[in-house]
Amino acid sequence: MALKVHVTGVSGLIGDVVYAHLAAQPERYEVTGSGRRYEPSDRVAAGRALSCPPERFTRADLTDLAAVEQVFAGAEVVVHMGAIPDPSAPFEAILNSNVAGGYHALEACRRQGVRRIVYASTVMTDWGYQFDEPYRAIREARFDAVPADFHRVTHRDAVRPTEPYSASKVWGEGLCRAYADGRGLSCLCLRIGGVNANDAPSSAAGAALWCSQRDVATATEMAIAAPAEMGFDIFYAVSDNRYRWLDAEHTRAVLGFHPADRAEDRL
């Protein structure tokens, strides 16, 4: 029987990519989607229609707990992609969509008996490391200054958000931990790299934490399909880039995720 999966934020770039990937496997997944609007966000490639057809879509604002709870009814897994992904967004918008919205997604899962939520976090939870070497050298494309062997930041290192958006994702990860430990909800967090509409890194400096659309879809599916007893964990979803300074071993060992793409091949 196909697993019932609900994807929030299907009008956004990553939500749309994930929905399309899952919906292409109807023998494995019965997919529905929701969002504030039924039209592609500004981050989706111009002219691309939403992958979620109207009959599989429900309009629901994350600030409305009752509406979120209603659209989660019957779901076995929720992929929570809905959020404001803009680090320059005002705090009030982040508070409503990411903080209150993240809580509503988790609470609606609990109330509806959803067994797992895959929570879309971001590599920007660690953005502050780029103030230090050698990560700063990578950000500034001073690759000659990068040692051959350096410490790659792991999910066990201290987080270093740099503004309200990335801090809201740290808070969301903490809330996932609380719901996993205190309420028995399986909460797997994906710290997703830079996914963009043209599916290529914007520059050599920005290539380190780039993630292809194919890789983010695959990593999400592997989190969906992870063993049922997995309660809480954090994984990086980043492509196999030469100067990737975030750990990939944990994601590979636990989820079996091997990135298919590499930024250097797209520059």
VEXTORDREN-675301 format. One line per field, with one value per residue (C-alpha): residue number from 0; residue in one letter; y, z, x. Coordinates in pm, whole numbers, plus 50000, padded with zeros to 5 digits. Example, Ala and Ser with C-alpha at 12.3 -4.5 7.8 and 13.67 -1.06 7.14 Angstrom:
<rs>
pos 0,1 $
code a,s $
py 49550,49894 $
pz 50780,50714 $
px 51230,51367 $
</rs>
This chain:
<rs>
pos 0,1,2,3,4,5,6,7,8,9,10,11,12,13,14,15,16,17,18,19,20,21,22,23,24,25,26,27,28,29,30,31,32,33,34,35,36,37,38,39,40,41,42,43,44,45,46,47,48,49,50,51,52,53,54,55,56,57,58,59,60,61,62,63,64,65,66,67,68,69,70,71,72,73,74,75,76,77,78,79,80,81,82,83,84,85,86,87,88,89,90,91,92,93,94,95,96,97,98,99,100,101,102,103,104,105,106,107,108,109,110,111,112,113,114,115,116,117,118,119,120,121,122,123,124,125,126,127,128,129,130,131,132,133,134,135,136,137,138,139,140,141,142,143,144,145,146,147,148,149,150,151,152,153,154,155,156,157,158,159,160,161,162,163,164,165,166,167,168,169,170,171,172,173,174,175,176,177,178,179,180,181,182,183,184,185,186,187,188,189,190,191,192,193,194,195,196,197,198,199,200,201,202,203,204,205,206,207,208,209,210,211,212,213,214,215,216,217,218,219,220,221,222,223,224,225,226,227,228,229,230,231,232,233,234,235,236,237,238,239,240,241,242,243,244,245,246,247,248,249,250,251,252,253,254,255,256,257,258,259,260,261,262,263,264,265,266 $
code m,a,l,k,v,h,v,t,g,v,s,g,l,i,g,d,v,v,y,a,h,l,a,a,q,p,e,r,y,e,v,t,g,s,g,r,r,y,e,p,s,d,r,v,a,a,g,r,a,l,s,c,p,p,e,r,f,t,r,a,d,l,t,d,l,a,a,v,e,q,v,f,a,g,a,e,v,v,v,h,m,g,a,i,p,d,p,s,a,p,f,e,a,i,l,n,s,n,v,a,g,g,y,h,a,l,e,a,c,r,r,q,g,v,r,r,i,v,y,a,s,t,v,m,t,d,w,g,y,q,f,d,e,p,y,r,a,i,r,e,a,r,f,d,a,v,p,a,d,f,h,r,v,t,h,r,d,a,v,r,p,t,e,p,y,s,a,s,k,v,w,g,e,g,l,c,r,a,y,a,d,g,r,g,l,s,c,l,c,l,r,i,g,g,v,n,a,n,d,a,p,s,s,a,a,g,a,a,l,w,c,s,q,r,d,v,a,t,a,t,e,m,a,i,a,a,p,a,e,m,g,f,d,i,f,y,a,v,s,d,n,r,y,r,w,l,d,a,e,h,t,r,a,v,l,g,f,h,p,a,d,r,a,e,d,r,l $
py 50000,50344,50559,50870,51174,51537,51813,52166,52458,52292,52631,52687,52567,52276,52177,52156,51952,51706,51673,51596,51336,51153,51181,51016,50697,50635,50273,50392,50727,50884,51253,51562,51919,52247,52609,52965,52999,52789,52959,52918,53130,53373,53112,52865,52884,53123,52950,52630,52511,52354,51979,51938,51929,52133,51825,51722,52072,52239,52604,52637,52913,52788,53053,52872,52559,52433,52456,52280,52005,51952,51910,51664,51431,51082,51152,50905,51132,51509,51680,52030,52256,52550,52854,53191,53103,53459,53565,53930,53886,54099,53934,53954,53744,53491,53478,53404,53160,52985,53000,52979,52781,52530,52478,52437,52175,51968,52005,51918,51604,51506,51567,51375,51078,51140,50909,51118,51472,51554,51909,52137,52314,52489,52489,52851,52723,52698,53012,53187,52946,53139,53418,53177,53012,52798,52841,53212,53131,52902,53170,53421,53170,53179,52810,52814,52898,52593,52302,51960,51818,52042,51991,51963,52096,51824,51823,51783,52110,52427,52601,52951,53126,53481,53636,53563,53326,53083,53124,53025,52699,52630,52684,52449,52177,52222,52190,51873,51733,51819,51648,51343,51300,51412,51315,51020,51188,51084,51412,51405,51742,51813,52101,52175,52344,52610,52485,52720,52737,52696,52397,52521,52711,53086,53114,52920,53075,52972,52620,52470,52430,52402,52123,52001,51952,51581,51548,51734,51519,51199,51302,51387,51053,50870,51058,50961,50595,50579,50308,50373,50355,50659,50929,51240,51326,51599,51545,51766,51759,51899,51781,51622,51951,51976,52240,52127,52210,52036,51670,51413,51097,51097,51139,50863,50624,50665,50744,50585,50912,50940,51270,51221,51571,51794,52173,52178,51992,52271,52581 $
pz 50000,49908,50195,50251,50247,50281,50166,50299,50097,49760,49590,49685,49491,49712,49803,49434,49354,49637,49548,49184,49287,49517,49288,49009,49221,49273,49366,49668,49765,49775,49791,49879,49922,50083,50090,50132,49762,49450,49239,49217,49446,49312,49357,49112,48753,48541,48345,48550,48666,49008,49016,49265,49070,49204,49320,49541,49685,49987,50075,50436,50610,50863,51110,51134,51349,51277,50902,50926,51139,50885,50588,50782,50846,50716,50649,50772,50701,50670,50479,50622,50354,50423,50555,50458,50328,50310,50552,50481,50575,50863,51202,51211,50894,51031,51360,51191,50921,51064,51441,51485,51161,51271,51601,51426,51190,51478,51695,51403,51343,51708,51705,51382,51471,51197,51268,51119,51016,50788,50889,50637,50817,50649,50628,50741,51098,51065,50855,51123,51077,50764,50982,51071,50864,50658,50595,50530,50264,50093,50102,49951,49688,49827,49764,49785,50153,50224,50376,50222,50546,50764,51010,50846,51067,51193,51336,51680,51657,51802,51571,51450,51297,51174,51156,51249,50957,51042,51415,51351,51200,51506,51715,51486,51530,51907,51891,51683,51960,52216,52015,51954,52318,52486,52242,52047,51706,51472,51371,51113,51027,50696,50686,50319,50107,49842,49600,49314,49011,48746,48933,48928,49173,49119,49164,49258,49605,49649,49522,49851,50004,49684,49662,49337,49298,49243,49561,49783,49653,49713,50063,50152,50027,50230,50542,50471,50435,50731,50993,51197,51527,51440,51677,51618,51407,51197,50850,50595,50245,50029,49698,49663,49623,49641,49913,50103,50464,50624,50719,50481,50665,50913,50637,50437,50731,50874,50572,50301,50107,49841,49649,49274,49175,49220,49198,48997,48714,48686,48695 $
px 50000,50130,50257,50047,50275,50174,50410,50368,50497,50441,50430,50794,51097,51204,50849,50763,51075,51006,50638,50724,50982,50741,50439,50639,50630,50256,50317,50515,50363,50019,50108,49908,50022,49932,50040,49923,49854,49820,50083,50460,50675,50932,51205,51047,51171,50966,50691,50696,50355,50317,50372,50086,49758,49465,49276,49571,49623,49464,49509,49628,49819,50075,49958,49622,49662,49310,49369,49705,49557,49281,49516,49733,49438,49518,49886,50146,50443,50456,50737,50741,50888,50658,50849,50986,51336,51466,51744,51656,51288,51157,51131,50750,50728,50978,50787,50455,50564,50868,50828,50449,50419,50681,50503,50168,50312,50450,50141,49911,50119,50075,49702,49648,49866,50124,50417,50699,50778,51070,51156,51327,51608,51900,52278,52249,52219,52601,52654,52859,53147,53232,53372,53655,53926,53933,53560,53609,53868,53617,53348,53591,53713,54069,54106,54488,54448,54231,54427,54385,54251,54033,53749,53411,53136,52902,52552,52714,52906,52756,52511,52600,52298,52352,52004,51639,51576,51858,51787,51425,51547,51762,51448,51257,51518,51492,51116,51154,51374,51107,50832,51049,51147,50826,50554,50692,50687,50969,51136,51415,51568,51738,51985,51941,52205,52157,51893,51809,51582,51851,51994,52353,52576,52579,52957,53269,53256,52893,52947,53063,52715,52513,52254,52104,51732,51787,51994,51748,51462,51660,51770,51410,51283,51548,51440,51079,51177,51418,51349,51036,51224,51436,51313,51524,51824,51981,52127,52299,52151,52432,52572,52917,53103,53482,53490,53184,53271,52972,52985,52837,52936,52649,52389,52554,52589,52240,52022,52235,52235,52506,52482,52458,52567,52871,52883,53204,53029,52770,52993 $
</rs>
